[in-house]
């Protein structure tokens, strides 16, 4: 049984002819397949980073609200000792 170093899944995708023409015009790789694989990988990484950024922003917003509440409690307690 032969082993394949880069076994993949074959799929059929329909592109607009102008997009294929543009890909063929600027493709630095030896095949369209390699171009599309690399483009897909880069786009997936971009989506993953965007998701992480959104999660971090939500966590920071939540933590900021908790900090404001905590600060308000401490501020009133601190002011009580000065009055």
mmCIF file of the N, C-alpha and C atoms, coordinates in Angstrom:
data_MODEL
# 
_entry.id   MODEL 
# 
loop_
_atom_site.group_PDB 
_atom_site.id 
_atom_site.type_symbol 
_atom_site.label_atom_id 
_atom_site.label_alt_id 
_atom_site.label_comp_id 
_atom_site.label_asym_id 
_atom_site.label_entity_id 
_atom_site.label_seq_id 
_atom_site.pdbx_PDB_ins_code 
_atom_site.Cartn_x 
_atom_site.Cartn_y 
_atom_site.Cartn_z 
_atom_site.occupancy 
_atom_site.B_iso_or_equiv 
_atom_site.pdbx_formal_charge 
_atom_site.auth_seq_id 
_atom_site.auth_comp_id 
_atom_site.auth_asym_id 
_atom_site.auth_atom_id 
_atom_site.pdbx_PDB_model_num 
ATOM 1   N N  . UNK A 1 1  ? 0.843   -1.182 0.000   1.00 0.00 ? 1  UNK A N  1 
ATOM 2   C CA . UNK A 1 1  ? 0.000   0.000  0.000   1.00 0.00 ? 1  UNK A CA 1 
ATOM 3   C C  . UNK A 1 1  ? 0.892   1.250  0.000   1.00 0.00 ? 1  UNK A C  1 
ATOM 4   N N  . UNK A 1 2  ? 0.614   2.158  -0.887  1.00 0.00 ? 2  UNK A N  1 
ATOM 5   C CA . UNK A 1 2  ? 1.401   3.392  -0.996  1.00 0.00 ? 2  UNK A CA 1 
ATOM 6   C C  . UNK A 1 2  ? 0.938   4.381  0.078   1.00 0.00 ? 2  UNK A C  1 
ATOM 7   N N  . UNK A 1 3  ? 1.900   5.104  0.639   1.00 0.00 ? 3  UNK A N  1 
ATOM 8   C CA . UNK A 1 3  ? 1.532   6.190  1.549   1.00 0.00 ? 3  UNK A CA 1 
ATOM 9   C C  . UNK A 1 3  ? 1.726   7.501  0.799   1.00 0.00 ? 3  UNK A C  1 
ATOM 10  N N  . UNK A 1 4  ? 0.828   8.401  1.021   1.00 0.00 ? 4  UNK A N  1 
ATOM 11  C CA . UNK A 1 4  ? 0.915   9.705  0.362   1.00 0.00 ? 4  UNK A CA 1 
ATOM 12  C C  . UNK A 1 4  ? 1.377   10.741 1.376   1.00 0.00 ? 4  UNK A C  1 
ATOM 13  N N  . UNK A 1 5  ? 2.409   11.476 1.019   1.00 0.00 ? 5  UNK A N  1 
ATOM 14  C CA . UNK A 1 5  ? 2.959   12.486 1.921   1.00 0.00 ? 5  UNK A CA 1 
ATOM 15  C C  . UNK A 1 5  ? 1.943   13.591 2.181   1.00 0.00 ? 5  UNK A C  1 
ATOM 16  N N  . UNK A 1 6  ? 1.204   13.950 1.147   1.00 0.00 ? 6  UNK A N  1 
ATOM 17  C CA . UNK A 1 6  ? 0.244   15.043 1.290   1.00 0.00 ? 6  UNK A CA 1 
ATOM 18  C C  . UNK A 1 6  ? -1.125  14.591 0.799   1.00 0.00 ? 6  UNK A C  1 
ATOM 19  N N  . UNK A 1 7  ? -1.718  13.653 1.503   1.00 0.00 ? 7  UNK A N  1 
ATOM 20  C CA . UNK A 1 7  ? -3.050  13.196 1.118   1.00 0.00 ? 7  UNK A CA 1 
ATOM 21  C C  . UNK A 1 7  ? -4.035  14.326 1.367   1.00 0.00 ? 7  UNK A C  1 
ATOM 22  N N  . UNK A 1 8  ? -4.885  14.578 0.425   1.00 0.00 ? 8  UNK A N  1 
ATOM 23  C CA . UNK A 1 8  ? -5.848  15.657 0.559   1.00 0.00 ? 8  UNK A CA 1 
ATOM 24  C C  . UNK A 1 8  ? -7.231  15.182 0.200   1.00 0.00 ? 8  UNK A C  1 
ATOM 25  N N  . UNK A 1 9  ? -8.154  16.085 0.269   1.00 0.00 ? 9  UNK A N  1 
ATOM 26  C CA . UNK A 1 9  ? -9.536  15.817 -0.097  1.00 0.00 ? 9  UNK A CA 1 
ATOM 27  C C  . UNK A 1 9  ? -9.832  16.608 -1.354  1.00 0.00 ? 9  UNK A C  1 
ATOM 28  N N  . UNK A 1 10 ? -10.298 15.932 -2.358  1.00 0.00 ? 10 UNK A N  1 
ATOM 29  C CA . UNK A 1 10 ? -10.628 16.606 -3.609  1.00 0.00 ? 10 UNK A CA 1 
ATOM 30  C C  . UNK A 1 10 ? -12.029 17.194 -3.488  1.00 0.00 ? 10 UNK A C  1 
ATOM 31  N N  . UNK A 1 11 ? -12.172 18.404 -3.972  1.00 0.00 ? 11 UNK A N  1 
ATOM 32  C CA . UNK A 1 11 ? -13.464 19.075 -3.926  1.00 0.00 ? 11 UNK A CA 1 
ATOM 33  C C  . UNK A 1 11 ? -13.650 19.868 -5.210  1.00 0.00 ? 11 UNK A C  1 
ATOM 34  N N  . UNK A 1 12 ? -14.878 20.191 -5.498  1.00 0.00 ? 12 UNK A N  1 
ATOM 35  C CA . UNK A 1 12 ? -15.177 21.008 -6.667  1.00 0.00 ? 12 UNK A CA 1 
ATOM 36  C C  . UNK A 1 12 ? -15.743 22.337 -6.178  1.00 0.00 ? 12 UNK A C  1 
ATOM 37  N N  . UNK A 1 13 ? -15.164 23.404 -6.672  1.00 0.00 ? 13 UNK A N  1 
ATOM 38  C CA . UNK A 1 13 ? -15.603 24.748 -6.298  1.00 0.00 ? 13 UNK A CA 1 
ATOM 39  C C  . UNK A 1 13 ? -15.798 25.536 -7.584  1.00 0.00 ? 13 UNK A C  1 
ATOM 40  N N  . UNK A 1 14 ? -16.859 26.289 -7.641  1.00 0.00 ? 14 UNK A N  1 
ATOM 41  C CA . UNK A 1 14 ? -17.124 27.105 -8.827  1.00 0.00 ? 14 UNK A CA 1 
ATOM 42  C C  . UNK A 1 14 ? -16.765 28.551 -8.508  1.00 0.00 ? 14 UNK A C  1 
ATOM 43  N N  . UNK A 1 15 ? -15.868 29.112 -9.311  1.00 0.00 ? 15 UNK A N  1 
ATOM 44  C CA . UNK A 1 15 ? -15.433 30.497 -9.151  1.00 0.00 ? 15 UNK A CA 1 
ATOM 45  C C  . UNK A 1 15 ? -15.879 31.315 -10.351 1.00 0.00 ? 15 UNK A C  1 
ATOM 46  N N  . UNK A 1 16 ? -16.018 32.576 -10.128 1.00 0.00 ? 16 UNK A N  1 
ATOM 47  C CA . UNK A 1 16 ? -16.265 33.512 -11.208 1.00 0.00 ? 16 UNK A CA 1 
ATOM 48  C C  . UNK A 1 16 ? -15.040 33.497 -12.131 1.00 0.00 ? 16 UNK A C  1 
ATOM 49  N N  . UNK A 1 17 ? -15.226 33.450 -13.425 1.00 0.00 ? 17 UNK A N  1 
ATOM 50  C CA . UNK A 1 17 ? -14.067 33.416 -14.344 1.00 0.00 ? 17 UNK A CA 1 
ATOM 51  C C  . UNK A 1 17 ? -13.083 34.559 -14.136 1.00 0.00 ? 17 UNK A C  1 
ATOM 52  N N  . UNK A 1 18 ? -13.586 35.743 -13.784 1.00 0.00 ? 18 UNK A N  1 
ATOM 53  C CA . UNK A 1 18 ? -12.668 36.869 -13.582 1.00 0.00 ? 18 UNK A CA 1 
ATOM 54  C C  . UNK A 1 18 ? -11.775 36.642 -12.360 1.00 0.00 ? 18 UNK A C  1 
ATOM 55  N N  . UNK A 1 19 ? -12.292 35.963 -11.349 1.00 0.00 ? 19 UNK A N  1 
ATOM 56  C CA . UNK A 1 19 ? -11.474 35.652 -10.173 1.00 0.00 ? 19 UNK A CA 1 
ATOM 57  C C  . UNK A 1 19 ? -10.379 34.647 -10.538 1.00 0.00 ? 19 UNK A C  1 
ATOM 58  N N  . UNK A 1 20 ? -10.732 33.629 -11.294 1.00 0.00 ? 20 UNK A N  1 
ATOM 59  C CA . UNK A 1 20 ? -9.740  32.654 -11.731 1.00 0.00 ? 20 UNK A CA 1 
ATOM 60  C C  . UNK A 1 20 ? -8.669  33.332 -12.580 1.00 0.00 ? 20 UNK A C  1 
ATOM 61  N N  . UNK A 1 21 ? -9.079  34.221 -13.458 1.00 0.00 ? 21 UNK A N  1 
ATOM 62  C CA . UNK A 1 21 ? -8.118  34.947 -14.295 1.00 0.00 ? 21 UNK A CA 1 
ATOM 63  C C  . UNK A 1 21 ? -7.155  35.751 -13.415 1.00 0.00 ? 21 UNK A C  1 
ATOM 64  N N  . UNK A 1 22 ? -7.686  36.417 -12.411 1.00 0.00 ? 22 UNK A N  1 
ATOM 65  C CA . UNK A 1 22 ? -6.854  37.219 -11.510 1.00 0.00 ? 22 UNK A CA 1 
ATOM 66  C C  . UNK A 1 22 ? -5.899  36.320 -10.709 1.00 0.00 ? 22 UNK A C  1 
ATOM 67  N N  . UNK A 1 23 ? -6.398  35.200 -10.225 1.00 0.00 ? 23 UNK A N  1 
ATOM 68  C CA . UNK A 1 23 ? -5.543  34.258 -9.499  1.00 0.00 ? 23 UNK A CA 1 
ATOM 69  C C  . UNK A 1 23 ? -4.416  33.783 -10.412 1.00 0.00 ? 23 UNK A C  1 
ATOM 70  N N  . UNK A 1 24 ? -4.762  33.383 -11.612 1.00 0.00 ? 24 UNK A N  1 
ATOM 71  C CA . UNK A 1 24 ? -3.746  32.898 -12.554 1.00 0.00 ? 24 UNK A CA 1 
ATOM 72  C C  . UNK A 1 24 ? -2.721  33.977 -12.884 1.00 0.00 ? 24 UNK A C  1 
ATOM 73  N N  . UNK A 1 25 ? -3.162  35.217 -12.896 1.00 0.00 ? 25 UNK A N  1 
ATOM 74  C CA . UNK A 1 25 ? -2.269  36.327 -13.238 1.00 0.00 ? 25 UNK A CA 1 
ATOM 75  C C  . UNK A 1 25 ? -1.241  36.591 -12.140 1.00 0.00 ? 25 UNK A C  1 
ATOM 76  N N  . UNK A 1 26 ? -1.641  36.455 -10.888 1.00 0.00 ? 26 UNK A N  1 
ATOM 77  C CA . UNK A 1 26 ? -0.744  36.822 -9.784  1.00 0.00 ? 26 UNK A CA 1 
ATOM 78  C C  . UNK A 1 26 ? -0.215  35.631 -8.981  1.00 0.00 ? 26 UNK A C  1 
ATOM 79  N N  . UNK A 1 27 ? -0.639  34.428 -9.299  1.00 0.00 ? 27 UNK A N  1 
ATOM 80  C CA . UNK A 1 27 ? -0.275  33.241 -8.533  1.00 0.00 ? 27 UNK A CA 1 
ATOM 81  C C  . UNK A 1 27 ? 1.238   33.001 -8.521  1.00 0.00 ? 27 UNK A C  1 
ATOM 82  N N  . UNK A 1 28 ? 1.881   33.087 -7.339  1.00 0.00 ? 28 UNK A N  1 
ATOM 83  C CA . UNK A 1 28 ? 3.325   32.856 -7.263  1.00 0.00 ? 28 UNK A CA 1 
ATOM 84  C C  . UNK A 1 28 ? 3.674   31.363 -7.133  1.00 0.00 ? 28 UNK A C  1 
ATOM 85  N N  . UNK A 1 29 ? 2.689   30.507 -6.974  1.00 0.00 ? 29 UNK A N  1 
ATOM 86  C CA . UNK A 1 29 ? 2.918   29.082 -6.770  1.00 0.00 ? 29 UNK A CA 1 
ATOM 87  C C  . UNK A 1 29 ? 2.841   28.327 -8.095  1.00 0.00 ? 29 UNK A C  1 
ATOM 88  N N  . UNK A 1 30 ? 3.269   27.087 -8.068  1.00 0.00 ? 30 UNK A N  1 
ATOM 89  C CA . UNK A 1 30 ? 3.298   26.302 -9.304  1.00 0.00 ? 30 UNK A CA 1 
ATOM 90  C C  . UNK A 1 30 ? 1.913   25.798 -9.714  1.00 0.00 ? 30 UNK A C  1 
ATOM 91  N N  . UNK A 1 31 ? 0.982   25.764 -8.767  1.00 0.00 ? 31 UNK A N  1 
ATOM 92  C CA . UNK A 1 31 ? -0.366  25.288 -9.092  1.00 0.00 ? 31 UNK A CA 1 
ATOM 93  C C  . UNK A 1 31 ? -1.425  26.180 -8.462  1.00 0.00 ? 31 UNK A C  1 
ATOM 94  N N  . UNK A 1 32 ? -2.607  26.153 -9.048  1.00 0.00 ? 32 UNK A N  1 
ATOM 95  C CA . UNK A 1 32 ? -3.749  26.845 -8.469  1.00 0.00 ? 32 UNK A CA 1 
ATOM 96  C C  . UNK A 1 32 ? -4.110  26.234 -7.121  1.00 0.00 ? 32 UNK A C  1 
ATOM 97  N N  . UNK A 1 33 ? -3.989  24.916 -7.039  1.00 0.00 ? 33 UNK A N  1 
ATOM 98  C CA . UNK A 1 33 ? -4.311  24.214 -5.795  1.00 0.00 ? 33 UNK A CA 1 
ATOM 99  C C  . UNK A 1 33 ? -3.499  24.756 -4.634  1.00 0.00 ? 33 UNK A C  1 
ATOM 100 N N  . UNK A 1 34 ? -2.204  24.930 -4.857  1.00 0.00 ? 34 UNK A N  1 
ATOM 101 C CA . UNK A 1 34 ? -1.354  25.461 -3.789  1.00 0.00 ? 34 UNK A CA 1 
ATOM 102 C C  . UNK A 1 34 ? -1.764  26.884 -3.423  1.00 0.00 ? 34 UNK A C  1 
ATOM 103 N N  . UNK A 1 35 ? -2.065  27.695 -4.420  1.00 0.00 ? 35 UNK A N  1 
ATOM 104 C CA . UNK A 1 35 ? -2.512  29.059 -4.158  1.00 0.00 ? 35 UNK A CA 1 
ATOM 105 C C  . UNK A 1 35 ? -3.777  29.060 -3.311  1.00 0.00 ? 35 UNK A C  1 
ATOM 106 N N  . UNK A 1 36 ? -4.762  28.272 -3.723  1.00 0.00 ? 36 UNK A N  1 
ATOM 107 C CA . UNK A 1 36 ? -6.040  28.241 -3.009  1.00 0.00 ? 36 UNK A CA 1 
ATOM 108 C C  . UNK A 1 36 ? -5.896  27.659 -1.609  1.00 0.00 ? 36 UNK A C  1 
ATOM 109 N N  . UNK A 1 37 ? -5.036  26.664 -1.448  1.00 0.00 ? 37 UNK A N  1 
ATOM 110 C CA . UNK A 1 37 ? -4.797  26.094 -0.123  1.00 0.00 ? 37 UNK A CA 1 
ATOM 111 C C  . UNK A 1 37 ? -4.165  27.134 0.797   1.00 0.00 ? 37 UNK A C  1 
ATOM 112 N N  . UNK A 1 38 ? -3.143  27.833 0.299   1.00 0.00 ? 38 UNK A N  1 
ATOM 113 C CA . UNK A 1 38 ? -2.473  28.857 1.115   1.00 0.00 ? 38 UNK A CA 1 
ATOM 114 C C  . UNK A 1 38 ? -3.414  30.010 1.434   1.00 0.00 ? 38 UNK A C  1 
ATOM 115 N N  . UNK A 1 39 ? -4.191  30.434 0.454   1.00 0.00 ? 39 UNK A N  1 
ATOM 116 C CA . UNK A 1 39 ? -5.144  31.528 0.680   1.00 0.00 ? 39 UNK A CA 1 
ATOM 117 C C  . UNK A 1 39 ? -6.178  31.118 1.727   1.00 0.00 ? 39 UNK A C  1 
ATOM 118 N N  . UNK A 1 40 ? -6.647  29.878 1.645   1.00 0.00 ? 40 UNK A N  1 
ATOM 119 C CA . UNK A 1 40 ? -7.630  29.386 2.617   1.00 0.00 ? 40 UNK A CA 1 
ATOM 120 C C  . UNK A 1 40 ? -7.038  29.334 4.020   1.00 0.00 ? 40 UNK A C  1 
ATOM 121 N N  . UNK A 1 41 ? -5.806  28.828 4.125   1.00 0.00 ? 41 UNK A N  1 
ATOM 122 C CA . UNK A 1 41 ? -5.147  28.747 5.434   1.00 0.00 ? 41 UNK A CA 1 
ATOM 123 C C  . UNK A 1 41 ? -4.966  30.126 6.050   1.00 0.00 ? 41 UNK A C  1 
ATOM 124 N N  . UNK A 1 42 ? -4.525  31.081 5.231   1.00 0.00 ? 42 UNK A N  1 
ATOM 125 C CA . UNK A 1 42 ? -4.326  32.439 5.743   1.00 0.00 ? 42 UNK A CA 1 
ATOM 126 C C  . UNK A 1 42 ? -5.646  33.070 6.177   1.00 0.00 ? 42 UNK A C  1 
ATOM 127 N N  . UNK A 1 43 ? -6.700  32.844 5.398   1.00 0.00 ? 43 UNK A N  1 
ATOM 128 C CA . UNK A 1 43 ? -7.996  33.402 5.754   1.00 0.00 ? 43 UNK A CA 1 
ATOM 129 C C  . UNK A 1 43 ? -8.525  32.769 7.039   1.00 0.00 ? 43 UNK A C  1 
ATOM 130 N N  . UNK A 1 44 ? -8.339  31.459 7.197   1.00 0.00 ? 44 UNK A N  1 
ATOM 131 C CA . UNK A 1 44 ? -8.762  30.804 8.435   1.00 0.00 ? 44 UNK A CA 1 
ATOM 132 C C  . UNK A 1 44 ? -8.018  31.360 9.642   1.00 0.00 ? 44 UNK A C  1 
ATOM 133 N N  . UNK A 1 45 ? -6.717  31.590 9.501   1.00 0.00 ? 45 UNK A N  1 
ATOM 134 C CA . UNK A 1 45 ? -5.947  32.190 10.588  1.00 0.00 ? 45 UNK A CA 1 
ATOM 135 C C  . UNK A 1 45 ? -6.473  33.583 10.931  1.00 0.00 ? 45 UNK A C  1 
ATOM 136 N N  . UNK A 1 46 ? -6.814  34.345 9.912   1.00 0.00 ? 46 UNK A N  1 
ATOM 137 C CA . UNK A 1 46 ? -7.365  35.685 10.129  1.00 0.00 ? 46 UNK A CA 1 
ATOM 138 C C  . UNK A 1 46 ? -8.684  35.598 10.909  1.00 0.00 ? 46 UNK A C  1 
ATOM 139 N N  . UNK A 1 47 ? -9.537  34.649 10.537  1.00 0.00 ? 47 UNK A N  1 
ATOM 140 C CA . UNK A 1 47 ? -10.809 34.473 11.242  1.00 0.00 ? 47 UNK A CA 1 
ATOM 141 C C  . UNK A 1 47 ? -10.582 34.044 12.690  1.00 0.00 ? 47 UNK A C  1 
ATOM 142 N N  . UNK A 1 48 ? -9.617  33.147 12.907  1.00 0.00 ? 48 UNK A N  1 
ATOM 143 C CA . UNK A 1 48 ? -9.306  32.712 14.273  1.00 0.00 ? 48 UNK A CA 1 
ATOM 144 C C  . UNK A 1 48 ? -8.820  33.891 15.115  1.00 0.00 ? 48 UNK A C  1 
ATOM 145 N N  . UNK A 1 49 ? -7.911  34.711 14.537  1.00 0.00 ? 49 UNK A N  1 
ATOM 146 C CA . UNK A 1 49 ? -7.408  35.884 15.270  1.00 0.00 ? 49 UNK A CA 1 
ATOM 147 C C  . UNK A 1 49 ? -8.538  36.851 15.583  1.00 0.00 ? 49 UNK A C  1 
ATOM 148 N N  . UNK A 1 50 ? -9.448  37.042 14.619  1.00 0.00 ? 50 UNK A N  1 
ATOM 149 C CA . UNK A 1 50 ? -10.578 37.944 14.840  1.00 0.00 ? 50 UNK A CA 1 
ATOM 150 C C  . UNK A 1 50 ? -11.445 37.432 15.987  1.00 0.00 ? 50 UNK A C  1 
ATOM 151 N N  . UNK A 1 51 ? -11.700 36.126 16.010  1.00 0.00 ? 51 UNK A N  1 
ATOM 152 C CA . UNK A 1 51 ? -12.498 35.538 17.084  1.00 0.00 ? 51 UNK A CA 1 
ATOM 153 C C  . UNK A 1 51 ? -11.818 35.731 18.430  1.00 0.00 ? 51 UNK A C  1 
ATOM 154 N N  . UNK A 1 52 ? -10.510 35.486 18.481  1.00 0.00 ? 52 UNK A N  1 
ATOM 155 C CA . UNK A 1 52 ? -9.765  35.680 19.730  1.00 0.00 ? 52 UNK A CA 1 
ATOM 156 C C  . UNK A 1 52 ? -9.814  37.146 20.150  1.00 0.00 ? 52 UNK A C  1 
ATOM 157 N N  . UNK A 1 53 ? -9.622  38.061 19.213  1.00 0.00 ? 53 UNK A N  1 
ATOM 158 C CA . UNK A 1 53 ? -9.681  39.495 19.522  1.00 0.00 ? 53 UNK A CA 1 
ATOM 159 C C  . UNK A 1 53 ? -11.048 39.880 20.080  1.00 0.00 ? 53 UNK A C  1 
ATOM 160 N N  . UNK A 1 54 ? -12.109 39.339 19.485  1.00 0.00 ? 54 UNK A N  1 
ATOM 161 C CA . UNK A 1 54 ? -13.461 39.642 19.969  1.00 0.00 ? 54 UNK A CA 1 
ATOM 162 C C  . UNK A 1 54 ? -13.675 39.087 21.369  1.00 0.00 ? 54 UNK A C  1 
ATOM 163 N N  . UNK A 1 55 ? -13.162 37.881 21.625  1.00 0.00 ? 55 UNK A N  1 
ATOM 164 C CA . UNK A 1 55 ? -13.284 37.295 22.952  1.00 0.00 ? 55 UNK A CA 1 
ATOM 165 C C  . UNK A 1 55 ? -12.498 38.105 23.982  1.00 0.00 ? 55 UNK A C  1 
ATOM 166 N N  . UNK A 1 56 ? -11.297 38.547 23.606  1.00 0.00 ? 56 UNK A N  1 
ATOM 167 C CA . UNK A 1 56 ? -10.501 39.375 24.513  1.00 0.00 ? 56 UNK A CA 1 
ATOM 168 C C  . UNK A 1 56 ? -11.174 40.712 24.786  1.00 0.00 ? 56 UNK A C  1 
ATOM 169 N N  . UNK A 1 57 ? -11.739 41.310 23.752  1.00 0.00 ? 57 UNK A N  1 
ATOM 170 C CA . UNK A 1 57 ? -12.433 42.583 23.939  1.00 0.00 ? 57 UNK A CA 1 
ATOM 171 C C  . UNK A 1 57 ? -13.617 42.413 24.882  1.00 0.00 ? 57 UNK A C  1 
ATOM 172 N N  . UNK A 1 58 ? -14.374 41.332 24.724  1.00 0.00 ? 58 UNK A N  1 
ATOM 173 C CA . UNK A 1 58 ? -15.518 41.077 25.606  1.00 0.00 ? 58 UNK A CA 1 
ATOM 174 C C  . UNK A 1 58 ? -15.046 40.848 27.037  1.00 0.00 ? 58 UNK A C  1 
ATOM 175 N N  . UNK A 1 59 ? -13.957 40.101 27.205  1.00 0.00 ? 59 UNK A N  1 
ATOM 176 C CA . UNK A 1 59 ? -13.421 39.850 28.546  1.00 0.00 ? 59 UNK A CA 1 
ATOM 177 C C  . UNK A 1 59 ? -12.925 41.143 29.180  1.00 0.00 ? 59 UNK A C  1 
ATOM 178 N N  . UNK A 1 60 ? -12.275 41.989 28.394  1.00 0.00 ? 60 UNK A N  1 
ATOM 179 C CA . UNK A 1 60 ? -11.793 43.274 28.922  1.00 0.00 ? 60 UNK A CA 1 
ATOM 180 C C  . UNK A 1 60 ? -12.953 44.178 29.325  1.00 0.00 ? 60 UNK A C  1 
ATOM 181 N N  . UNK A 1 61 ? -14.003 44.175 28.518  1.00 0.00 ? 61 UNK A N  1 
ATOM 182 C CA . UNK A 1 61 ? -15.179 44.981 28.845  1.00 0.00 ? 61 UNK A CA 1 
ATOM 183 C C  . UNK A 1 61 ? -15.795 44.498 30.156  1.00 0.00 ? 61 UNK A C  1 
ATOM 184 N N  . UNK A 1 62 ? -15.914 43.182 30.286  1.00 0.00 ? 62 UNK A N  1 
ATOM 185 C CA . UNK A 1 62 ? -16.479 42.604 31.502  1.00 0.00 ? 62 UNK A CA 1 
ATOM 186 C C  . UNK A 1 62 ? -15.597 42.911 32.715  1.00 0.00 ? 62 UNK A C  1 
ATOM 187 N N  . UNK A 1 63 ? -14.291 42.745 32.542  1.00 0.00 ? 63 UNK A N  1 
ATOM 188 C CA . UNK A 1 63 ? -13.362 43.021 33.638  1.00 0.00 ? 63 UNK A CA 1 
ATOM 189 C C  . UNK A 1 63 ? -13.380 44.506 33.996  1.00 0.00 ? 63 UNK A C  1 
ATOM 190 N N  . UNK A 1 64 ? -13.501 45.357 32.992  1.00 0.00 ? 64 UNK A N  1 
ATOM 191 C CA . UNK A 1 64 ? -13.564 46.797 33.245  1.00 0.00 ? 64 UNK A CA 1 
ATOM 192 C C  . UNK A 1 64 ? -14.784 47.165 34.072  1.00 0.00 ? 64 UNK A C  1 
ATOM 193 N N  . UNK A 1 65 ? -15.916 46.544 33.770  1.00 0.00 ? 65 UNK A N  1 
ATOM 194 C CA . UNK A 1 65 ? -17.141 46.804 34.539  1.00 0.00 ? 65 UNK A CA 1 
ATOM 195 C C  . UNK A 1 65 ? -16.966 46.314 35.978  1.00 0.00 ? 65 UNK A C  1 
ATOM 196 N N  . UNK A 1 66 ? -16.365 45.146 36.142  1.00 0.00 ? 66 UNK A N  1 
ATOM 197 C CA . UNK A 1 66 ? -16.102 44.634 37.494  1.00 0.00 ? 66 UNK A CA 1 
ATOM 198 C C  . UNK A 1 66 ? -15.170 45.580 38.246  1.00 0.00 ? 66 UNK A C  1 
ATOM 199 N N  . UNK A 1 67 ? -14.146 46.086 37.558  1.00 0.00 ? 67 UNK A N  1 
ATOM 200 C CA . UNK A 1 67 ? -13.213 47.033 38.180  1.00 0.00 ? 67 UNK A CA 1 
ATOM 201 C C  . UNK A 1 67 ? -13.924 48.310 38.610  1.00 0.00 ? 67 UNK A C  1 
ATOM 202 N N  . UNK A 1 68 ? -14.822 48.821 37.760  1.00 0.00 ? 68 UNK A N  1 
ATOM 203 C CA . UNK A 1 68 ? -15.560 50.039 38.112  1.00 0.00 ? 68 UNK A CA 1 
ATOM 204 C C  . UNK A 1 68 ? -16.440 49.816 39.340  1.00 0.00 ? 68 UNK A C  1 
ATOM 205 N N  . UNK A 1 69 ? -17.091 48.661 39.406  1.00 0.00 ? 69 UNK A N  1 
ATOM 206 C CA . UNK A 1 69 ? -17.928 48.357 40.571  1.00 0.00 ? 69 UNK A CA 1 
ATOM 207 C C  . UNK A 1 69 ? -17.085 48.231 41.833  1.00 0.00 ? 69 UNK A C  1 
ATOM 208 N N  . UNK A 1 70 ? -15.971 47.528 41.716  1.00 0.00 ? 70 UNK A N  1 
ATOM 209 C CA . UNK A 1 70 ? -15.072 47.360 42.859  1.00 0.00 ? 70 UNK A CA 1 
ATOM 210 C C  . UNK A 1 70 ? -14.514 48.714 43.303  1.00 0.00 ? 70 UNK A C  1 
ATOM 211 N N  . UNK A 1 71 ? -14.140 49.540 42.345  1.00 0.00 ? 71 UNK A N  1 
ATOM 212 C CA . UNK A 1 71 ? -13.607 50.859 42.658  1.00 0.00 ? 71 UNK A CA 1 
ATOM 213 C C  . UNK A 1 71 ? -14.655 51.713 43.362  1.00 0.00 ? 71 UNK A C  1 
ATOM 214 N N  . UNK A 1 72 ? -15.886 51.633 42.900  1.00 0.00 ? 72 UNK A N  1 
ATOM 215 C CA . UNK A 1 72 ? -16.955 52.413 43.529  1.00 0.00 ? 72 UNK A CA 1 
ATOM 216 C C  . UNK A 1 72 ? -17.143 51.994 44.984  1.00 0.00 ? 72 UNK A C  1 
ATOM 217 N N  . UNK A 1 73 ? -17.072 50.697 45.262  1.00 0.00 ? 73 UNK A N  1 
ATOM 218 C CA . UNK A 1 73 ? -17.196 50.220 46.643  1.00 0.00 ? 73 UNK A CA 1 
ATOM 219 C C  . UNK A 1 73 ? -16.046 50.723 47.509  1.00 0.00 ? 73 UNK A C  1 
ATOM 220 N N  . UNK A 1 74 ? -14.834 50.635 46.989  1.00 0.00 ? 74 UNK A N  1 
ATOM 221 C CA . UNK A 1 74 ? -13.672 51.073 47.755  1.00 0.00 ? 74 UNK A CA 1 
ATOM 222 C C  . UNK A 1 74 ? -13.651 52.588 47.925  1.00 0.00 ? 74 UNK A C  1 
ATOM 223 N N  . UNK A 1 75 ? -14.089 53.300 46.903  1.00 0.00 ? 75 UNK A N  1 
ATOM 224 C CA . UNK A 1 75 ? -14.089 54.757 46.980  1.00 0.00 ? 75 UNK A CA 1 
ATOM 225 C C  . UNK A 1 75 ? -15.013 55.234 48.094  1.00 0.00 ? 75 UNK A C  1 
ATOM 226 N N  . UNK A 1 76 ? -16.199 54.668 48.185  1.00 0.00 ? 76 UNK A N  1 
ATOM 227 C CA . UNK A 1 76 ? -17.126 55.081 49.240  1.00 0.00 ? 76 UNK A CA 1 
ATOM 228 C C  . UNK A 1 76 ? -16.574 54.702 50.609  1.00 0.00 ? 76 UNK A C  1 
ATOM 229 N N  . UNK A 1 77 ? -15.933 53.561 50.732  1.00 0.00 ? 77 UNK A N  1 
ATOM 230 C CA . UNK A 1 77 ? -15.349 53.155 52.019  1.00 0.00 ? 77 UNK A CA 1 
ATOM 231 C C  . UNK A 1 77 ? -14.194 54.070 52.384  1.00 0.00 ? 77 UNK A C  1 
ATOM 232 N N  . UNK A 1 78 ? -13.389 54.467 51.429  1.00 0.00 ? 78 UNK A N  1 
ATOM 233 C CA . UNK A 1 78 ? -12.261 55.347 51.692  1.00 0.00 ? 78 UNK A CA 1 
ATOM 234 C C  . UNK A 1 78 ? -12.741 56.735 52.091  1.00 0.00 ? 78 UNK A C  1 
ATOM 235 N N  . UNK A 1 79 ? -13.764 57.234 51.416  1.00 0.00 ? 79 UNK A N  1 
ATOM 236 C CA . UNK A 1 79 ? -14.299 58.550 51.739  1.00 0.00 ? 79 UNK A CA 1 
ATOM 237 C C  . UNK A 1 79 ? -14.922 58.586 53.132  1.00 0.00 ? 79 UNK A C  1 
ATOM 238 N N  . UNK A 1 80 ? -15.492 57.482 53.582  1.00 0.00 ? 80 UNK A N  1 
ATOM 239 C CA . UNK A 1 80 ? -16.084 57.435 54.915  1.00 0.00 ? 80 UNK A CA 1 
ATOM 240 C C  . UNK A 1 80 ? -15.064 57.712 56.001  1.00 0.00 ? 80 UNK A C  1 
ATOM 241 N N  . UNK A 1 81 ? -13.856 57.228 55.828  1.00 0.00 ? 81 UNK A N  1 
ATOM 242 C CA . UNK A 1 81 ? -12.838 57.433 56.861  1.00 0.00 ? 81 UNK A CA 1 
ATOM 243 C C  . UNK A 1 81 ? -12.319 58.867 56.869  1.00 0.00 ? 81 UNK A C  1 
ATOM 244 N N  . UNK A 1 82 ? -12.495 59.594 55.788  1.00 0.00 ? 82 UNK A N  1 
ATOM 245 C CA . UNK A 1 82 ? -12.020 60.976 55.716  1.00 0.00 ? 82 UNK A CA 1 
ATOM 246 C C  . UNK A 1 82 ? -13.038 61.968 56.218  1.00 0.00 ? 82 UNK A C  1 
ATOM 247 N N  . UNK A 1 83 ? -14.265 61.542 56.322  1.00 0.00 ? 83 UNK A N  1 
ATOM 248 C CA . UNK A 1 83 ? -15.310 62.498 56.740  1.00 0.00 ? 83 UNK A CA 1 
ATOM 249 C C  . UNK A 1 83 ? -15.466 62.594 58.207  1.00 0.00 ? 83 UNK A C  1 
# 
